[in-house]
Amino acid sequence: MVEEMDQAAFNLAAYVLAAGRTRADRPALIVPGVQRWTHGALADAVERRAGGLAARGLMPGDRVLLRLGNSGDFPVTFLACALAGLVPVPTAAGLTEREITRMAALVDPALVVAEAGIARPTGADAVAPGALDAAPLPPADWARGSADRLGYIVFTSGSGGTPKAVAHAHRAVLARRAMWDGWYGLRADDRMMHAGAFNWTYTLGTGLLDPWAIGATAIVPPPGAVDLAALMRAEEATIFAATPGIYRRLLRGDLSGLDALRHGLSAGERLPEATRTAWHAATGTDLHEALGMSECSTFVSGCPERPAPPGTSGYAQPGRRVRVVDGRLQVATDDPGLMLGYWADGAPVPVAGDWFDTGDRVTMRADGAIRHEGRADDLLNPGGFRVSPQEVEAALANLPVHEIAVGCTRVAGGAEVLAAYYVGPLLDEGLADAHATARLAAYKRPRLWLRRKALPRNANGKLRRRDLA
């Protein structure tokens, strides 16, 4: 962590912008063909927006709901809120009016900042981000205080049910330092390209805040970008971050000439070993996976200095304390990256006890490497047998398809059976059955092979397993 910082007079936005002030002319944000900001321009934009927010007379700690799309307005407004003592609440742009109305009710925002064309809560008045810009908020007026105070709120993806509001402290941005060496191998001269949308917290943290906090460059593809490999070449990306699905898509195209690339990062869902192997064969670079969640960001990963052994996600990052109890991964509640609690009735509900159960099913090797077996609430139950879908998907990963996922479906007569849903060329089902028979017990083998144009995913690219059927 960062001992030299005064954590009694801390502000996450001031921390993120500090390194860039020493290299103000270096590029901070590149959206190819759309936007290029230096670190100096980024700091100016944040300070002007913070000035506009401060002028609105909001109270310290008021929540500000962000309904912003894939542009620099998102991180600028997020950081400006923090600088002005407000609590930003980022949300995915693709949410419907009904969805965002329900979520907004949980956090009771004092202000909604929205771009045109993005749904906002029913009946809410909203201000456009550009209308907030005003005279810069001077450093003497930046909101500082304990690093343990409320800093921002994010929502879980809702993949297991209703999204929850997760309250994080300002200190969470300091805890991210564990990822610099424990996952990224991040350097000040890096050019980090993230394939996700601006308003996803994976992009916000890994793709923007962490590069800026070390004075590096963040690259985000413009909306609708198709040829990500070409953008990597043109912008000389040194680190690329995405979900496993993006890597599978890239592997179907031309990956030559990525001369600047040092390695890739993967998160969001389990990285198939076959994808990691194929990426290395195509690019000569490694893929480093991280395991995490909205409540604690990432806390287990491989990294350039200590790659994850095959079949595992890696090791606990430096400074993280984890343990495995009854096959479930737990994180120490004194971890500075752990949430303050789920937001309810105007305050975070503190996490009780000494350990937080992540809900991830894992196994830990003798050397500490952790293999992710899926979510505790993700187990399937065909025919009364408990089946891990991730285990089955790993066994089927070498079939000649673009991607594959397993789920349960009901057949005539009401029986629930295991089905494999796949995207790509039509499978020879006899060969697919033989492949599964050689690798899986009978109760784990798919009974149906169902071809689809695409697998159901949420706005962040995570598989919606419940929607497979």
N, C-alpha and C positions, 0 to 999 in steps of 0.2 A: 504494500500500500504506500501512501505518500505521507511519511511522517512529518516532512518539513512544512506541510500546509497547516494553517491554523484552523482546526476543525470546529472551533467555537465561533468563528466568524467566516463561515464558508458559504459559497454559492456555486451550485453545479455549473451554471452557465459561465460564470467568471473563470472557473477552472478549465472548462472546455476551450475557451477562447484564449487562454493565457499563452500557450506555446506559439500560437499563430502570430501574436503581437511581436514576437522577436524575429519573425520572417514574413512581414506583412505583404511583401510583393510575391510570395510563392503562391501557386494555385491551391485553393482550398476546396472548391466545388466545381466539378465539370459535368454538365449535362450536354453531351455531344450535340452540336447543332442548335442548342437552345440557350445555354447559360454557362458562363465562366466567371467565377469569382475568385479573387485573391483572398488571403486570410484577412488583409486589411479591410477589404470590401465587405466580407462576411461580418466582421466585428461591427462595422459601421451600420450595416443593415439591422443587426440585432439590437444595437443601442437605440436606433431611431424607433424601432417598433416598441421597445421597452418604454421609451418616452411617451409614446401614444397610449400605451396601456396604463401607465402611471397617471396620465392626465384624466383618465376616465373615473377616478375616484373609487376604484374597487378596494376592498379591504384585503389586507394580507391574509393569504391562505384561501382566498376565493378560487373556486375551480373555473377553468376556462376550457370549454369543449372545442376541440379542433376538428373541423369538418373540411379538411384540405386535401387536395389531390397530389399528383406526382410533380411537384415543383419545389423550388427553394423556399417558398413561403412556409412550407411545413416546418423544417428545422429552425428557420429564423423565428417563427412565432413561438415554437416550443421553448427555445432558449430565451426569448424576450420575456415570456411569462415568468420563467425562473428568475431572471435578472430583476424583474419588478416585484418579486415577492408573491407571485400568483402560482397556482398549481395547474399546469397544462394537463389536459386529458386527451391524448391522441386517439383517434378512431379510424377504422378502415373506411375509405371513401365509398366502397361499394355497398355499404349497409343501406337498407331501405328505410323509409320514414318510420315505419312501424318498429323496426329493430332499434334504430337510434333513439326513438322516443322512449322506449323501455329502458335502454341503457342510461340515457340522460337522467331519468328519474332517480337512478341509484346515486348519482353524484351531485345532483342539484346545481348545475353550473350557473354562475353569475353572469357569464358572457358566452356566446357562441360565435366563433370565428369561422366563416364558411365561404367557400368559393361558389360561384354560380354553377348550377347543374348538379350539385352534391346535396343529397337529402339531408334535411335538418330536422330536429325534433318538432313535432306538431305544436304549432302556436308560438314557437320560439322566434324572437327577434334576433337577427344575426348581423354582424358587421363583416365587411370584406376585409381581407388581411391588409391590402394596400391602404385602406382608409385609416389604419391605425398609426401609420408613420407620422412622426412629429419630431420636435427637437430631441436630440439624443439624451438618454438618461445618463447623467454624469456618474463616474465611479463612486463619488461620495454618497450617492443616493441608491446604489445597488443594495438590494435586500440581502443582508448577511445574517448568519446566526448559526446555531448548532447544526452540524452535518447530519444529526439524527432527526431533524424535523422533516415534516412532509415535503416532498419535492415534486412528485408527479404521480398520476394514476394511469394505469393501463388496464385493458380488458383482456382476459384470457380468450383464446380463440373460440371457445364454445364447442369444440369438437366432441366433448363428452357431455354436452347438455347446455344449459343456460350460461352465457358468459358471466364471469365474476369480475368485479372491479378490484384491482390489485394496487394497493397504496405503497409507494416506494419513498424512501428518504433521499435527501440530497446526497448522502454518502454512497448510494448505489453506484454513482459514476466513478467514485474512487475504487470501489470493489472491482470494477471492470479492469483495473490494472492487472489483475490476476490472469486475464486473457491475453494480454500483450505478449507475454512469454509462454504462457501455458497453452495457448491455442494459435494465435496469429503469427508469432515471430515478428511482431510489428516494429518498423523502423521509421524514423522521421522522413526518410527519402522515399517511402513507399507511395504507390499510387493504387489505392484500394478501390476495386470496382465491385459493386454489389448489384445483383440482378433483381432485387426485390423493389417493390414500390416504396416511396419515401415514407408513407404513413404506417409501415409495418415496423414493429419495435426491433426486429432482427436487423432491418436496414438502418433504423435510427441509431442503434448502439454500435453494431459492428461496422456498418457502412459509412457512418457520418461522425458520431460523437468521438469514437475512439481514434480514428485517424486525425481529427482536428485537435484532440487533446495532446497529441504528440507532434503536431505541426505538419502532418502528412497531407496528402491529396485524396479527396473522395470523388469517385466517378460513379454516376448513376445513369443508366441508359434512359433515353427519352421514352415517353409513352409510345407503345406500339413497336419498339425496336425488335427486330427479328434476328438479325445476324449479330449475336453477341460476340462471337469469336472475332469478327471483323472490327468491332468496337474495341475489343481488348488489344488487338494489334495496333490500331490507329492511335489509341491513347496510351499505349505502352504500359498497360496494367501490370503491376508486379504481384498483386494478390487478387484473386477472384473469389467472391462469396455468393453462394446460391443454395437452393434446396436440391436434394437428390434428383428430383424430376427435371430440373434445368440441366443438370449434368448429363442425364440420359438423353435429353434432346440434343445437346451439343455434340454428343458422341456420334450422332447420325450425320454430322456435317464435317466440314473441313477444319481441322484443328492444327494445321501446320502454321509455322511462322510465329508462334507465341513466344518469341525470344526473350521478352522482358519478364515473363511470368515466372515467379519463384515457386508458388504452390497455390492450391485452392482450399477453400473452407466450405464445409457443408454443415447445415443444421436445419431444423424444422421437422424432420422425421428421420428415421433410421436410415443410414447410408448402406445400401447393399454392398457386400464385399466385391461382387462382380463389377459394380460400377467403379469402385475405387481402383481395381486392377485394370479395367479397360481405359480409365483416364490416364493412368501412368503409362500404359503402353502407347497411347495416342499422343501424349504431350511430353512425356519424360519428367513430369512433375507429380508430386504427391498430393493427395486429398486428405485434409485433416478434419475429422468430424468432431462436433461438440454436442453434448447432451445437456439440455437445460429446460427451462420453463419460464413462463411469465413471472412466476413468484420469486425466481432466483436467477434469472438470466441463464448463462451457461456456467457449469461448475465442474464438468468432466469433459476432457478432450485429449486428442493427440496434438502434437506440435512438431515443428521441424527438429527441435532438439531431442524430442522423445516421441517418435511416431507411435501410434496405437498398434499393438500387435494385431495380426489378421483376425477378423471376427469380433473385435472389441471397439468401443468408442474411445478408449484411452484411459487416462488417469485423472484423479482429482487434481484440480489446478493448484498452484502454489498458494498456500494460505487457507485453502478450503478444508473443512473437516467433514467427512462423510462416513457413513457406515451402512452395512446391509443387515437388516433384521427381517427374518422370515421371507427372504427373497425380495424385499423392497428396499429401495434406496432412500436414505434419510440424510438430511443436511443439518448441521448444528445451527441452533437458533441464534447464536451470537455471530453468525456470518454476516458481515456488513452488507452483502449483496442480497440478503433475504428481505423480503417485503416486511413492511411494518405490520401488515395484516390485510385482510379483505375489508373493503370499505362498506360500512353499513351504518345507517342512522347518523350520518354526519361525521364519522370518525373511523379510523382503522381499528379492527378488532385484533388485539395483540395475539401473536402466535404463542400458544401455551407450551410449557415444558422446555426441555433442553434440545429436542430434536424435532425437525419438521419432516413428515412423511411425504415424499414427492409423488407417491402413487406410481412410480416406475418400478417395473419388475426387472431385476438385474441379477447377474451372478458376478462375483468378484474373484479373480484369480489370485494365486498366492503372491504374485508380484504387485497386486493392487490394480491391475487392469480390469476394467468394468465392461461387461457385455450387456447390452440393452435387450431385454426380452419383450418389451412392449409395456403398455399401460395396464395397470391392474383392472381398469374398467373396460379393457379392450379384448378380454378373453372371449372366445366363441364357445358355443355349447351345442354342437351338432350331435344328435343322438344321445345326449346326456354326458358326452365326453368334453372335458375342458381342453381347448386347443388354442395355442398361441398363433395368431395370424402371421406375426413376424417370422416365426420359425418356419412355417409353411412357405411363405414368400421367399425366404432365403434359399430353401431347397429347390424352388422353381426358378430361381434367378437366371439360370443358364439356358432356359428355353428360348427359342428364336422369336421373341416378341419384343416390342418396345418397352412395355411395362406391364406389370401384373399385380393384382391384389386379390386377397381372398376374403370372403364373407359368407354369411349364412343366408339361405333362401328356402322358402317353403315350396314343396312340390305337391302334385296331386295326392290327395289323401291326408295332407296336413303335416307330413314329416318335414323336419328341418335338416337340410343337408349342407355340406360345405361346397362352395362354388368358387371357381377361379375366374376372375374377370380380367380380360387382357386387351391390350391395344397393340395392333400390328398385323402382320400377315396371318392368314387363316392357319390355325394349328392342325397338325395331324394328331387327332385325339388319341389314337392308339399309341403313338410314340410319346405323347404327353403323359398318358397313364403309366407307361413303362418307366418313364423318367421319375415320376412320383413314387412308383412302387419300389424303385431301387433306393429311395432316400427317406421314405416316410412310412411310419406304421399305418396300418389300414385305416384307423379312425381319423388320421390326419390328412388323408388323400382327398383331393377334390372329387366330387361325384359329377360335377358339371363343369364344362369349359365354355365360358360365355364371352364372345367377342364384343367389344364396345368401341365406339369412335373415340371416346375419352373417358377417363376415370373421374368421378366427382371429387372436386377439390374446393376448398374455401378460397377466399381472396388472397390468402398468404401461401397458397399452393399445398396446404396440408390435405391429405386424403380424408374425405368424409365417408368413413367405412359404413356408417349407418345407412347411407344413400346408395350403396352399391346395388342392392336388390331392386 
